[in-house]
Amino acid sequence: MRRLLNAIYASTAALAALCLCGLLCMVLLSIVSRQLHFHVPGTDAYAGYLMAGAGFLALAHTLKRGEHIRVTLVLGLFQGSARRSVEIFSLGLASLLAGLFAFYSCRLVWQSIEFHDISTGNDATPLWIPQLAMALGTVIFALAFVDELVLEIRGDRAASASGESLRNE
């Protein structure tokens, strides 16, 4: 199960990287088209879709690598079992919120399909297509939070050493 979950997280990170490559292509195409005096409709819209896709698809991988910003001010006040209880509470609340985020993201995709919602730009893209990356990213993000919660409850979660002092500018 662990290998499957890690493969899912790595796959969404790879999709996020592909979105970033696509974003680069859209930006370069936009620049080149301006310089050569021709217009490719929808490049700005697709760049935006790819940027959003990259952000959402990278959420779970970033969480699992311990790179999300954590407010450890309150957590640092606790030691031992009290700290573990606060961690479990925090992860449980985060899992709930991520689950709600995933639910409403998937609902948005469904409604876009149902109402035949399209973008207002020249490209007239069905909006469920770019929204799908957001929905997939939030579902995997919620899964990653539940994974972290289960690991914490079982006592298998790796203690994250705070690197905040290293990143402080």
FILUM-563022 format. One line per 5 residues: their letters; for each residue x, y, z of N, C-alpha, C. Coordinates in steps of 0.02 Angstrom, whole numbers. Atoms other than C-alpha are relative to their C-alpha. Example, Ala and Ser with C-alpha at 12.3 -4.5 7.8 and 13.67 -1.06 7.14 Angstrom:
BEGIN
AS = 45:-59:0:615:-225:390:45:60:0 ~ -42:-59:-3:684:-53:357:-39:55:37
# end
This chain:
BEGIN
MRRLL = 41:-59:0:0:0:0:44:63:0 ~ -44:-58:-4:142:119:43:30:16:-68 ~ -29:-12:66:222:95:-128:-52:29:-48 ~ 53:-27:43:55:128:-214:-12:74:15 ~ 11:-70:-19:27:289:-116:58:44:-22
NAIYA = -58:-39:22:204:348:-149:1:9:-76 ~ 4:-5:73:180:310:-334:-52:50:-22 ~ 52:-49:16:20:412:-335:26:70:12 ~ -27:-66:-15:107:559:-252:53:20:-52 ~ -52:-14:50:254:547:-372:-32:13:-69
STAAL = 33:-10:65:136:534:-521:-32:69:-6 ~ 29:-67:3:43:692:-476:54:53:-3 ~ -56:-47:5:210:779:-451:26:2:-71 ~ -23:2:69:262:721:-625:-50:37:-45 ~ 51:-37:38:97:787:-695:7:75:11
AALCL = -11:-71:-14:131:952:-608:60:26:-39 ~ -59:-20:39:302:957:-689:-17:7:-74 ~ 22:-6:69:222:925:-858:-41:63:-12 ~ 38:-62:5:102:1067:-826:47:60:-2 ~ -49:-55:2:251:1180:-790:35:4:-67
CGLLC = -31:0:67:332:1126:-954:-49:27:-51 ~ 51:-27:44:168:1162:-1043:-8:74:9 ~ 4:-71:-15:160:1330:-957:58:38:-34 ~ -58:-29:34:335:1369:-1020:-12:5:-75 ~ 14:0:72:282:1321:-1196:-51:53:-19
MVLLS = 52:-51:14:128:1432:-1188:30:71:4 ~ -30:-66:-7:229:1581:-1127:48:13:-58 ~ -46:-9:56:364:1554:-1259:-38:9:-66 ~ 41:-8:60:231:1534:-1394:-30:70:-4 ~ 28:-67:-3:151:1695:-1338:52:53:-18
IVSRQ = -54:-48:14:317:1788:-1344:20:-3:-73 ~ -21:8:70:368:1717:-1512:-55:26:-47 ~ 54:-23:44:197:1751:-1588:-4:76:-2 ~ -1:-73:1:207:1933:-1535:57:27:-41 ~ -58:-23:38:380:1952:-1608:-7:-11:-75
LHFHV = 9:17:71:329:1871:-1772:-67:25:-28 ~ 62:-32:20:164:1967:-1780:-55:-48:-23 ~ 59:43:10:41:1824:-1775:-30:-15:68 ~ 35:10:-64:-86:1778:-1642:-23:-72:6 ~ 25:67:-16:-120:1610:-1563:-51:10:55
PGTDA = 52:-13:-50:-287:1625:-1474:3:-50:58 ~ 5:42:-59:-302:1557:-1298:64:-14:37 ~ -63:16:-34:-118:1554:-1250:-1:25:73 ~ 3:-25:-69:-150:1663:-1096:-44:-44:43 ~ 46:43:-38:-297:1556:-1042:32:-67:15
YAGYL = -31:65:-11:-203:1394:-1066:60:5:47 ~ -54:-10:-48:-53:1463:-973:-28:3:71 ~ 32:-3:-66:-169:1503:-828:-24:-68:23 ~ 24:67:-18:-248:1330:-833:59:-45:21 ~ -58:41:-16:-77:1248:-833:33:21:65
MAGAG = -29:-23:-63:-15:1357:-690:-42:-26:59 ~ 44:26:-53:-167:1309:-585:9:-75:7 ~ -10:73:-2:-145:1127:-632:65:-18:35 ~ -65:14:-33:38:1130:-580:-5:10:75 ~ 6:-13:-72:-5:1207:-413:-40:-53:37
FLALA = 43:48:-34:-145:1088:-369:28:-71:-2 ~ -27:67:6:-60:931:-433:62:-11:44 ~ -61:6:-41:96:968:-330:-15:1:75 ~ 16:-7:-71:3:988:-164:18:-61:42 ~ -11:61:-40:11:807:-104:74:-16:6
HTLKR = -71:15:-1:192:780:-152:37:48:46 ~ -31:-50:-43:241:941:-66:-14:-15:74 ~ 18:18:-68:147:889:91:41:-59:24 ~ -35:60:-21:228:718:96:75:11:8 ~ -72:-17:-8:402:795:79:11:48:58
GEHIR = -7:-45:-57:367:910:227:16:71:-19 ~ -17:-67:24:381:1068:124:-57:51:7 ~ 53:-49:-12:214:1147:167:18:41:61 ~ -13:-44:-56:222:1293:285:-42:-23:59 ~ 35:20:-61:177:1240:461:11:53:53
VTLVL = -5:-47:-56:141:1355:604:15:-41:62 ~ -21:43:-56:240:1272:742:4:39:66 ~ -3:-40:-61:224:1412:869:-40:-33:56 ~ 43:33:-51:80:1326:961:25:-71:13 ~ -23:69:-6:145:1151:928:62:-5:44
GLFQG = -61:0:-40:311:1196:1008:-11:7:74 ~ 17:-6:-71:223:1229:1173:-12:-67:34 ~ 19:65:-27:182:1045:1193:57:-50:-8 ~ -49:54:1:289:893:1229:-36:-67:9 ~ 25:68:-12:258:705:1228:-69:-13:-28
SARRS = 66:21:23:81:641:1220:-45:60:-15 ~ 40:-60:15:6:817:1223:16:25:-70 ~ -21:-20:68:106:861:1068:-30:-47:-53 ~ 29:50:46:50:700:984:-74:11:-8 ~ 72:-13:3:-131:740:1027:-15:62:-43
VEIFS = 9:-60:41:-114:913:950:14:-15:-73 ~ -16:21:69:-33:836:795:-59:-38:-30 ~ 56:40:25:-177:711:778:-60:45:-12 ~ 56:-46:10:-306:848:802:11:43:-62 ~ -16:-42:57:-219:959:675:-6:-38:-66
LGLAS = 4:40:61:-203:820:547:-72:-22:-14 ~ 71:17:10:-384:768:576:-39:58:-29 ~ 33:-60:26:-444:946:548:22:15:-71 ~ -25:-11:68:-332:965:396:-29:-51:-48 ~ 30:51:43:-398:800:326:-73:17:-15
LLAGL = 69:-20:10:-576:861:350:-5:57:-50 ~ 2:-58:45:-542:1028:266:23:-19:-71 ~ -23:22:66:-445:946:124:-53:-43:-34 ~ 54:40:27:-587:822:102:-57:43:-27 ~ 52:-47:24:-713:964:89:23:36:-63
FAFYS = -29:-33:59:-599:1054:-34:-4:-47:-61 ~ 2:49:54:-588:894:-138:-72:-11:-23 ~ 70:11:17:-776:866:-131:-27:57:-43 ~ 26:-57:37:-817:1041:-190:36:11:-66 ~ -36:-4:64:-682:1036:-324:-29:-50:-50
CRLVW = 31:50:43:-756:875:-393:-71:20:-20 ~ 68:-24:15:-930:949:-381:1:55:-53 ~ -7:-52:50:-872:1099:-481:11:-29:-69 ~ -12:33:64:-808:985:-619:-66:-30:-25 ~ 64:30:19:-973:891:-619:-50:52:-25
QSIEF = 46:-53:20:-1073:1052:-629:20:31:-66 ~ -23:-27:64:-965:1116:-771:-18:-46:-58 ~ 21:49:52:-999:956:-868:-75:5:-10 ~ 73:-1:3:-1184:963:-827:-28:62:-35 ~ 25:-62:28:-1207:1145:-877:35:20:-65
HDIST = -38:-14:61:-1088:1136:-1027:34:68:4 ~ -34:-64:-13:-988:1279:-952:64:4:-42 ~ -60:-10:41:-855:1349:-1069:32:66:20 ~ -36:-61:-17:-722:1482:-1049:-27:58:-43 ~ 26:-58:36:-766:1658:-1104:48:26:-53
GNDAT = -49:-22:49:-610:1677:-1210:-14:-27:-69 ~ 7:23:69:-587:1644:-1395:4:-76:-7 ~ -11:72:5:-536:1465:-1360:-63:-41:16 ~ 63:33:-19:-708:1418:-1286:13:-71:26 ~ -17:65:-29:-630:1276:-1187:-54:-22:49
PLWIP = 45:25:-53:-751:1167:-1089:37:3:67 ~ -37:-14:-63:-706:1218:-911:13:-62:42 ~ -13:60:-40:-716:1042:-841:70:-28:-14 ~ -66:28:18:-553:1001:-931:55:30:45 ~ -51:-25:-47:-440:1123:-835:-18:-10:73
QLAMA = 21:10:-70:-544:1100:-677:15:-71:23 ~ -15:69:-18:-506:915:-682:68:-5:36 ~ -65:1:-34:-324:949:-633:-8:24:72 ~ 12:-24:-68:-386:1047:-482:-33:-55:42 ~ 36:52:-36:-506:908:-432:47:-58:17
LGTVI = -47:56:-12:-374:772:-452:51:20:53 ~ -49:-23:-49:-247:875:-355:-28:4:70 ~ 29:-6:-67:-365:909:-211:-19:-68:29 ~ 16:68:-24:-422:726:-200:64:-34:26 ~ -63:31:-21:-241:666:-191:28:36:61
FALAF = -21:-38:-58:-203:806:-67:-37:-24:63 ~ 39:25:-57:-345:747:46:24:-70:19 ~ -26:67:-13:-281:569:28:67:3:38 ~ -65:-8:-33:-107:627:80:-9:22:73 ~ 12:-20:-70:-177:711:236:-27:-59:41
VDELV = 25:59:-36:-274:554:284:58:-49:11 ~ -59:43:-6:-114:455:253:44:25:58 ~ -40:-28:-55:-18:572:370:-34:-12:68 ~ 37:11:-62:-156:557:501:6:-72:22 ~ -6:71:-18:-153:367:495:71:-16:23
LEIRG = -69:11:-22:36:366:506:12:27:70 ~ -8:-29:-67:29:481:657:-35:-41:54 ~ 37:42:-48:-103:375:744:37:-65:13 ~ -37:63:-7:-2:217:712:70:10:30 ~ -67:-14:-26:158:303:771:54:-11:-51
DRAAS = -49:13:53:243:276:603:21:64:-37 ~ -14:-62:35:251:458:550:69:25:20 ~ -67:-26:-13:427:525:533:-5:69:31 ~ 0:-66:-32:458:670:650:35:48:-46 ~ -30:-49:45:489:822:544:39:50:41
ASGES = -43:-49:-32:635:922:604:-12:67:-35 ~ 15:-64:30:592:1102:578:62:31:-31 ~ -54:-33:36:701:1184:448:-15:73:-8 ~ 20:-70:7:621:1353:474:59:47:8 ~ -56:-45:-10:781:1430:537:46:0:-61
LRNE = -41:3:60:869:1372:378:-31:40:-56 ~ 34:-34:55:738:1453:267:-16:73:17 ~ 16:-68:-21:724:1614:364:44:50:-37 ~ -38:-50:38:774:1765:263:-5:67:34
# end
